Amino acid sequence: MADVSAVVLVGGFGTRLRPVTYAVPKQLVPLAGQPMLFHAMDLLPSPVTRITLACGYKAEAFEAYLSQHPYRLPVKVVREAVPLGTGGGLLNGSVGASDPFVLVNGDVISGLDMDPMLEFHLQHGGVGTMSFYEVDDPSPYGVAVWDSEQRITNFVEKPPRESAPSRWINAGASIWSRELLKEIPAGREVSLEKEVLPRLLDQGVYGFPFRGWWEDAGTPSRLLNAQRLLFDHPRVGRFTPRCHLPGAQVIPQVATGKGCEAAGATVGRYVTLGDRVQIGRGAVVEDSVLMDGAVVGDRAEVRRSILGPGYHVEAGAKVHDRCLANEGPAPKP
């Protein structure tokens, strides 16, 4: 089918990744060599021809990044004047949406193939089809059960673990008829999952379970695990990480931006360096993300950490399991 559009939700504040997200919105944090946002957009099914970003926090950063680094499809940024939640953000960004249209959270990191999911949606003819992934603890997420035809019969947002109806959670990628938009109240903050979805079940919302890999990249430890998954499962035909670090000992996988220097250092495994990152002699960087302009002094160690733009690690320092940036309140020890 032609001219399928997508809405990508990037309105959140990324509070669990502060102080880095005081400087950069979560979806522009680089993972495996490209921003989280691009990995999310790479999930979109092949018929998608245009994308709308439903933006709230730091919308100007998305506009600037996409201007300098165009995505392979046209992307339009639509701003929220006030926070609108998942439902309100969708409605705000849905002008001109196709029928059906695709909806993806901008922090979705997974191996989901949305082409068969789109085929499933067209065959079943319901108002929507949602992707689901099985986890051990479903309590932080929306949880569903469905019947033998995969039609969802119950959906509960963030249930207590002991009373969750299943372990299948909302995986953050879905396909909807435009009928959904009629159910979203205009002009205020709306939770799609809590307010709108329960009313839609009678109209036919289907579950599309998948296995493989998935991660919620909302916390530092989960973000770094998402990067490991992306390095270990490259999406064929989309993006090949670049690594250029003359004079460094590189332990794959490593992705580097432009102008990085790390002669005499050890870098890897599972490391992304933004542009102009400087790593001193004898330093070690492992399982980490260092954003543009970060500096690691001689003989310093950075392990399992995220460093915001321009952050400096002093010579000989050990930075383990930290999320650090120059902007915002000083991190607690």
N, C-alpha and C positions, 0 to 999 in steps of 0.2 A: 504494500500500500504506500501511497505517496504522501509527502508533507505531514509527517507525524512530528508534533512539537513536544518539548519537554520543559518542565519547570523543575529547577533545582533550588532547594531551600538552603540558604546560608545566612539566616537571620540571627542566629544565636550569639551569645557573648563569649562562649568558650571559657567559662569561669574556672573550670577544673584544670585548665592549662595556663592559668596566670602564674607568673607575670609575663610570659611570652605573649599572650594574647592582648596585653595592654598595648603592645607594639604592632602586632600582626594578627589579622583574623585567623581563627583556627584553620579554616579551609585553605589558606595560603601557606601554611607550614609545609615545607618540602619533605616528601617521603620517597625514597628510592629514586631521587633525581627529578621529581616534578611535584607540583603542589597537590595536596590532598584533593582539592577540587577537581583537578584534571583526572585523577584516578576515578573519582565518582562519576564524572561525565563519560569516561571510557566504558562504563557499564551500559550506557544507553543502547537500545536495540538499533540495528542498522538502518531501519526506515526513518529514524529521527533526522530531520534536516535543520532544525533551529532550536535554540535553547534560550530560556529566560531564567536569569538568576534573580530570585526573590531575596533581596538584601535588606538588612537592617543595620547592624553594627559595622562600622567602618566600610560602608558601601564605596566610598571614594577609593579605598585601597584595591577593591576588586576592579573598579573601572581603570585605575592606573595600570594594574598588572596585566589585564587583558589587552589594553592598548599597546603595551610593550611586548607581550607574549601572546599573540592571538591563538585561540584554540582552533582545531581543524574544522569546526562548525561555527556558524554565526552565533554569537552570544549577546543577548540584550540584558543590561542591568536595570532592574526596577527597584527603586528605593521604597522603604517604609518610613513614613514620617514619625510614627510611634511603633513600638513593638506590637506585632499582630499575631504572634503564635504561629503554629503550623498551618492551621486552617485559614486564618486571616492573611498570612503571608502568601499562601497558595492563591487565594482569591485575588489579592492585589497583583500577583504576577501572572494571572491567567488570561489577560486580554489577548484575544486572537488565538487562543489555544485550539488545537485540532480536536477531533472527536473520533477515536479516543486520544488521550494525551498521556505522557509518561511523567511520573513524579518521583524524584530521587532526593534523598537527604545528601547534603554536600559533604558529609563526613563518612559516607558509606565506603568501606573497604571490604571487598569480597570477590569471590570467584563466580558469582552469579552470571549466567548467560540469559540475557533478557529477550533474545530473539524467540526461543521456544515459549517463553512466558507471554510474549505478545500474541503468538499464535494461539496459545491456550485461552487467552482473554477473548479473542475474536470468535473462537469456537463456542465458548460458553455463554457469551452474550449478557453477562451480568453488568452491574453498574461499575464493578471494580474487581481487580485481581491484585493481591498483595503477596509479596515474597516473605517467606518464613525460614528461619534457621534454628536448629535445635541446640540448646545450651544446657549446662548443668544447673545454673541458677537463673531463672527467668524473671526474678523479682524486680530488676531495674527497668524492665521493658514492657511493651504491650504483648499480651499472650493470647493465642487463639486456639480454638478447636473447630473441626469441620467434619462434615458427614462423608459418606462414601463417595459422593460426587465432588468432594473438596469445597463444598459451599460452607462458608463459615457460619457456625451456629452460636458461637459465644466469643466475645473479645473483651478482655479485661486489661486495663492499663495499670502496670506496676503492682501486681498482686503480691501479698506476702508469699514467700517461697513455699511455705507448707500448704497453702491453699490455692496455688496456681493451677488452673485447669489443664495445663500441659506444659511442656518445656519448649514449645515452638514459639519463637519471638518474632515480632515485626522486624524484618531485616532492612527496612528503610528504602525499598524500591517498589513501586506499584504502578499500575496502569488503570486509568479511570475514564469512564464516560463523562461527558460534560454535564450530565445530570447531577453529578456530585456538587458542582459549583452552585446549584440552586439551593442546596441545603446549608450553605455557609452564610451566617449572618454577616452583613457588611458593616464596616465602620468601627469594629472593635476587635480586641484580641480574642481569638478562638482557637481552642485545641481540637485539631482534626480527630485525634484519637479518642478523646474523652467526650466531646460534645456531638460530633457529627457522625462518626463511624457507627456507634450503636444504633442510630436511627436508620442506617442504610442497610443493615443486615437483611431486613425483610425484602429488599429490592434485589438481593443477590450479589454478595461479595464473596469471592473465591480465594482460597489459599493456594499458593504455589510454593510448596516446600522444596528446598534444595540442600544438598550436602556439599562437602568440600571444605571451604574456608570462608571466614567472615570475622570482622572485628569492629567493635565500637571504639573509634579512636579519640574518645573524649577525655581520657586521663593520660598523664605522661607514660605510664607503663603500658597502657593499651595502644597508645600511639606508636611506641617503639615496637610493640609486637606486630602492629599493622605493617610497619616498615619491613620487618622480617618476612612477613607473608608476601608482600609485594615483590621483594627481591627473589624469594623462592618460587614464586608463581608469576613470572612475567607474562603480560597479556600480549599474545602474538600479534604483530602487525601494528601495534600502537606506539610503543616507546621503548628505546633501548638506552639504558643508563650509560652516561659517558664518564670515563675515569681518566684523568690526566694529572699525575702527581710525580713528576720527574725527581728521582733521587730518594723517594720514599719506599718503605717496605709496605706494600699493599696486600691485604688479605681479603680477597673477594667475599661478599659483594660490596663495592664502594661506588658511589656516584658523586661526581664533582661538578661544580659550576665553573665559571670562567675565572681565570687569574688566580687559582689556588696555588699555594706553596707549602710543601711539607718535607723538604729535603732533610734526610736524617731522622725522620719520624716514622712511627708504625701506625698505619691507618687501616681499620677493619677488624673484624667482619661487621657487616650491616651498618654502614656509615653513609650519610648524605652530607655533603659540604655545599653550601651556597656559593655565591660568587665572592672572590677575593678573600677567602678564608686563609689565615696564616697559622701554620702549626710549626712549632720550634723543634730543634734537634733533640733527639732523645725522648720526645713526647709520645704518648700513646693515646689514640682515640679509637674507641670501640663501641659498637652498638648504640650509636648516638646520631643526633641531628644538630649540625652547626650551621646557623643561618648566615646570610650575607655579612661579610666583614668581621666575623668572629675571629678572635686571636687566642691561640693556646701557646703559652710560654714554653721555653726549653724544659725538658724533663717533667712536664706536667702530665697528669692522667685525666682523661675524660671518658667515663664509662657509663653506659645506660642513662644518658643525660640529653637534655635539649637546651641549646644555647641560642638566645635570641640574637637579632641583628646587632653586630658591633660589640658583643659581649667579650670581655677580656678575662682570661684565666691566667693568673700569675705563674711565673716560672716555679716549677717544683710543686705546685698545688695539686691536690687530688679532688676531683669533682666526680662523685659517684651518685647515681640515682637522684639527680637534681633537674629542676626546670628553672632556668635562670635567664634574666633579661635586664637590660638597663632601665627600661621604663616601668613605672608603677612602684608600689611600696616595696621596700627591701624584703627579700625572702626571709622567712624564719629559719634559724639554724636547725 
